Amino acid sequence: MDRRSFLGGAAAVAAGVLAGCREDRVAEAPAVDLPGDLRMVRLFEEGADTLADFAGKPLLINVWATWCPPCRAEMPSLQRLSLRLAARGGLLIGLSEDANPFPVREYLRSQGFTFARHIDPDHETARRLGLADYPTTLVVDAAGRYKTRLVGAANWDDPAMIATLGKLMGLRLG
């Protein structure tokens, strides 16, 4: 294989991988059922958690990947939002779609992000939720009612976004 064919093939593979990354806009997507037995493998400890383990807490579930530039771009504002949510009784769950936990752990440590503590290495959770684009963020209220799904990177510091999340989650975030 010559260099030109190799580079063309590599570009096609990269385009296919990045096709699942959305940075163009935040768009509301159709609702999905969130089964309580939805399993998320822990990144820094042994074992896994299920959605049922977080019952009674308003949740924001951000599904992302280290190879997704829009995902990485929104991580700093998600970190700040996670602290705001925690102070009001909510929880931000970061769920990585990377296959290998090692680079995910290294990335999170190097950036100081503390909210992303789970991984979906076999993509089973993403499949069950019907997710194809990253980042995708699911909003769930304290009663476990699925409220909405946002597809694409967002500015989680935006006051209008915070007000909307507060209403959907039943929290005073302002």
Sequence and secondary structure as in RCSB ss.txt:
>XXXX:A:sequence
MDRRSFLGGAAAVAAGVLAGCREDRVAEAPAVDLPGDLRMVRLFEEGADTLADFAGKPLLINVWATWCPPCRAEM
PSLQRLSLRLAARGGLLIGLSEDANPFPVREYLRSQGFTFARHIDPDHETARRLGLADYPTTLVVDAAGRYKTRL
VGAANWDDPAMIATLGKLMGLRLG
>XXXX:A:secstr
  HHHHHHHHHHHHHHHHTTB  S  EEE      TT EEEESSSSSEEEGGGGTTS EEEEEE TT HHHHHHH
HHHHHHHHHHHHTT EEEEEE  S HHHHHHHHHHHT  SEEEE TT HHHHHHT  SBSEEEEE TT  EEEEE
ES   TT HHHHHHHHHHHT    
